[in-house]
Amino acid sequence: MCSRCGKVAEGTPPTWTCSVENGVRRYFCDACARDNIRAIEGRLDSDWW
């Protein structure tokens, strides 16, 4: 499940972005990752963006 929009992955394993924040793995769908790529690359917690 996408930690940002709640989209559920179906079928084969998705090519989603994984981020570890405060020791917890969080997954983001392709659309959410694309919309927030600069914040992800800057290692900002998803709560910020």
C-alpha positions, 0 to 999 in steps of 0.5 A: 500500500502506498504510504502517501495516497493509499493505493494498493498494489495488485498482481506482480510486485510493483516498482515502487519507491521504498524509503526508510523513515525513523526505522520504518519502511514506507512504500510510495507508488510511481505517481507519488514518487514522481510528484515528490522526487526532489524531496525524496532525493533530498532525504526529507521525511514524507511528513514534510512533503 
